[in-house]
């Protein structure tokens, strides 16, 4: 009877782990897509400002400053999403550890 109980708990834990992995992969993909969209948007804005400035005269310094600002903002956003990705990765490790603890508590009285 104990073996069936352990197998049942093991199967439930496996399902929980698989769900956590799928969820973390989905969140990771979403975060990467959002990060890339923001970086691409910042690049597009910088390119547009650059092309406008090249049509004008004497605003090269302004263009460079705006490009640098856009790059800095994009890198900040990328760093924020990287932190979120790391947190998601750790979350599934925590769930896995919690699941192992549950099995141990149920198997070992």
Beta strands, then each sheet from edge to edge (+ up, - down):
end
